[in-house]
Amino acid sequence: MFIGLNFMKRFGLKLLLPAAALLCLASSCKDDDDSSTTKYLSGDGVTFSFKAYVRMKDQITFKPYGAYHPESGEQVYYTCTCTALSIKDTLYLTDGAKKEGDVTFGPYTMPDSTGLFTFTCAAGATGYYGYSTSADVTVVDPELGVNLTGTGIDPSEVEYIVDSRNTVDIPVAEQVYCYTTIADLDWLRQNMGYYPVGEEKTFGSAYLGCEAVSYMLGRFYNFQEAKTACPTGWRLPTDEEVIAVAKTVTGKTVSVGETIEGAAGAFMADAYFFDEKMWEFWPQVPITNSTALGFIPSGYAQNNGNGVIFSGITSYGGFWTSTEKDGKALYRFMNENIPDILAAYADETTFMANVRCVRNTI
């Protein structure tokens, strides 16, 4: 499967380490043509981390470390550059930086425009080979229809609600949720990004821990959290209600928890992130979004007790239902190359999925 380079950078796919909530790279600039007279700084390379996604005008600070002088009392310089932001800062310190916090760069205020920005940090000393590392941060506009676009994504001229629970520290644009009416139910056309004010780190999880994309992609909740994530008057859909929507497309009824054949494309949005197509093109999955539900491939997550692992970004999209069986809850999901809507029962405390809410119209 081919995915554009910038798209891979923006979604963290180049790491292939879904447990990493922060971008943290290390590389060496040592010459391959080593000799007995070559001198190197000590350490394994320069390491630094920051969130992969930030909002416009957010500030970032990072603390590189990992390169130090082999001789005590000698000076090492660390240089931070970001060509696109005209940043070039150099800090000098005795011995170097062995641990995070020995040297700090920033805060740097990100621009009021969106895009991918690369920061490079190098360490060196007179007469020694040094180290250099680069890492990317994507500045996003969380409002739908800006960086996340496509059929069923742009909220203009559609009905919406305002989630009045998010009134203190969440931008107004991120309190608006579009919906569509199917039979006797209103369905949100977006994944919920709600968290109780001040509890963004304890109620659900943003993708890679980046609150900047909570609203665009939706947060990931375990089932217990999902049951309280919907606004007042809204709730999780039952699996019977999901099947009823699919029937409007396929004309077929299946039993609870069974695969709904041929319905996936009618639920999928032809979505783009920074003009990069999210659902990959597969001829057997014609994306029509005829239900107007606009699902995107935001993936799923698993809390293994040591942190949240994110998987399936750009290839899977799914959501919790309220249906339970034998102590597990049913979630529905779609895969980029399968034309069907699949189902599975998952652990209610460790598995994490997006939330779509419904409300009765009568």
Buried (B, 14 or more C-beta within 10 A) or exposed (E): EEBEEBBBBBBBBBBEEBEBBBBBBBEBBBEEEEEEEEEBBBBEBBBBBBBBBBBBEBEBEBBBBBBBBBEEEBEBBBBBBBEEBEBEEEBEBEBBBEEBEBBBBBEBEBEEEBBEBBBBBBBBBEEBBBBBBBBBBBBBBBBBEBBBBBBBBBBEEEEBBEBEBBEEEBEEEBBBBBBBEBEEBBBBBBBBBBBEEEEBEEBBBBBBBBBBBBBBBBBBBBBEBBBEBBBEEBBBBBBEBBBBBBBEBBEEEBEBBBEBBBBBBBBBBBBBBBEBBBBBEBEEBEBEBBBBBBBBBBBBBBBEEEEBBBEBBBBBBBBBBBBEEEEBBBBBBBBBBBBBBBBBBBBBEBBBBBBBBBBEEE
